[in-house]
Amino acid sequence: MEEQLFKLQTEDGGEQLCRVVFTFDSEDHSYVLFTLVGEDGEGNADVSALRYELDENGEMADFADLESDEEWAMVEEVMNTLIEEFGEDQTKFITITDENGDDIVCEILHRFELKEFGKSYLFYGFADEDGVHQEIFAAGYTADENGAVEELLPIETDAEWAKVEEILQTLQQSN
């Protein structure tokens, strides 16, 4: 997953690099939850929020502060939900982009390695309202130093698919 960064104009005329944690829309506005990025390239743990609009290139622009207590309460509720759902183990979820350009958070259901192909693999899916995974997807992947999925890789050969499907069947039989 490619990390999203943007720059804010500081009061002294400089620029502050920021890392996107999450974006979401309400009925009236679009919001970004973000952390500040230090000179060392690391983000801090404090998460802030701003309103934004998209410019003609589809980039975040026209940032504005939250204006009311109701707006802050709504953003805080979103932040608390994110922390509750994803805060404990970021390595259990990935975000994929569908054919419409929408981001979808998916749960990683199982990880495994196939030494004969020299890759790591995962099964993932997204749950419906009842928490049931209607469809399970498979992909190869690379992980960062913390074990979070960095990039999904295609399963390229029939032999590779056959082995991945065999593992899925074994897992389904054991459940």
ABEGO torsion letter per residue (X at the ends): XBBBBBBBBBAAGBBBBBBBABBBBBAABBBBBBBBBBAAGBBBABBBBBBBBBBAAGBBBGBBBBABAAAAAAAAAAAAAAAAAAAABAAABBBBBBAAGBBBBBBBABBBBBAAAGBBBBBBBBBBAAGBBABBBBBBBBBBAAGBBABBBBBABAAAAAAAAAAAAAAAAAX
